Amino acid sequence: MKWSWKIARIAGIDIYLHATFLLLIYIVGISYWSQQGTLGAVISGVAFILALFACVVLHELGHSLTARRYGIQTRNITLLPIGGVAALERMPDNPLQEIRVALAGPAVNFVIALILYLYLSVRGSPIATEGLIAGDSSFVYRLMLLNVLLGGFNLLPAFPMDGGRVLRASLALRMDHALATQKAARVGQLLAVGLGLLGLLYNPFLALIAVFIWFGAAMENSAEQMKSLLAGATVREAMLHEFHTLSPEDTLEKAVALTLAGSQKDFPVGYPNQLTSILHHSDLIQGLKTEGDSARVGALNLVPITTADINEPLERLLERMQTNPAQVLCVKDKGQVVGLLNLENILELIRIHDAIAKHSNVHHRLL
């Protein structure tokens, strides 16, 4: 995620802090200064927020380490003002496993709250529900209550929050996964509307969370429908069969001629069956500006080529492209380069499959 800094690495997972988190620290510090006017109050307020977000990191680690049990890695965890985001490679396809991964985060918060409750009990500290509202309760007491609230709030059935994922997985036990996602997303967006209205009336922070839920549900639903449309499809179906290549000795003038003569914009560079790099359209334009059209292709600083097997499932390829993005891939069949593939090819195949599916549904309803 852009504008993020790595602050730690826990259990092999990088923890990042987004720049907007500093704004939250600033707002909290100003708020405590305006209310109490002492440096000690500011330090105490900021320390409490940092302690709370340490619990958020543990919440996200709960998801990540549970997912690791099922062979799913986490790229990183990023702290935002509205909470934490664990960038899992994917959610488990097995609904029961997804339920366990989703519940692991809130479970961590409830365990933290229980530990803090036992600590307060051993110390003989009073437990009173009005303390948090009054703002005069102890540091530990407030942290305990907020962990209970954090765990409970995340269990709301608002997809893609934890409770929404539990809802989606529960529905997926009885219906198609794509349809379950669609229904859970609708419930999530409905709850987002209600949360947004509450936010406008009482707390703008709730409105911000509502926006996150609304767009998060839409994006995850869109990704799941795409995944459903690509089910069973392989690289062979989406790749470009007819394409041109360039050798390192070719000039940029030849690349320009090939670009203008057809629709291909990116060209593999190398020798037959030894293609090593890609001349992207942006590289061509930049090369023309700095080197001129007589420059050799091999003189440019080109990115290494990325390959895909012709029989690789597109669903798996998209997952791979999330961790190692490539504008263009060379498709190989038994070691021989037989085609090119880019994201536009995949999107075109999705549009075709979507049109066929919609026609099939209309035809089924007419019957």
Beta strands, then each sheet from edge to edge (+ up, - down):
strand 1: 4-10
strand 2: 13-18
strand 3: 74-80
strand 4: 83-88
strand 5: 267-271
strand 6: 274-279
strand 7: 303-304
strand 8: 306-309
strand 9: 328-333
strand 10: 336-342
sheet 1: 1+ 2- 3- 4+
sheet 2: 5+ 6- 7+
sheet 3: 8+ 9+ 10-
end
